Amino acid sequence: MGFSLERIEDKVELFEARDLSTLERKINEQIDINKALLLQVYHVSHNVYTDPNDGKPLYTAVIHFKAKN
């Protein structure tokens, strides 16, 4: 069995929460984790959806991380 180490060049992560403070906390925690992998935020995209069942907002974000040069 071989063991290989490869550097992560790109990583895309998805987040969702019912309020902005929770979404921000989740994103910041993942940014700290990805710093250890030598990844930095490259692009952020975010949206707000209204849940058709209860009418409450659902906040989402897509974060693209890229390797530091």
N, C-alpha and C positions, 0 to 999 in steps of 0.2 A: 504494500500500500504506500503510495507516494504522498508526500506532504508538500504543498505549494503555497507560497505567500504571494498574493498579488495586491497591488494598490488599487483602491477604489477610485475611479476617475470621476464618475457621475453618480448621483443618487437623487431620486425624486421621492418625496414623502407627502402624504395626504393627512390633513387634520380636520376635525370637526368638533364643534362644541355649541352649547345652547347660549353661551354668553361670551363676550369678547375677552373678558379677563381670563377665563378658563382657556380659551383658544391661545391667547398670548402666553400663558404659563406653559402649555404643552409645547408650543413652538420654541420658547426659550430653553426648555429642558433638552429638547432634541438638538438645538444648536450647540449647546455645551457638550453633548455626547459626540456630535460630529466633529467638533474641534479636536477631540482626541484622535480622530481618524484623519486629521489634516484636511478636512473639508470645510469650505466656507459657503455662505449663502450666495447664490448666483442670481436667482430670480424668485420673486414671490408673486403669486396670483391669489386673489381672495374673492369670495362671493358671499352673498346673504340670500338664503332661501326662506320662504315661508312654508312651514309644514302644513299641508292641506288638512291634516287630521285635527290639529289643535290651534292652528293659526299663529304659533310662536315662531320666531326666527331661528334659523339654524345657520351658524357661521362656519364657513369652510375655507381652507387655505391649502394651496399646493406650493411646496418649497422645493426648488431645484438647488442641490448642493453640488459644487465642483471642487476638484482637488486644488489645493493651493500650489502656486508655481514657485 
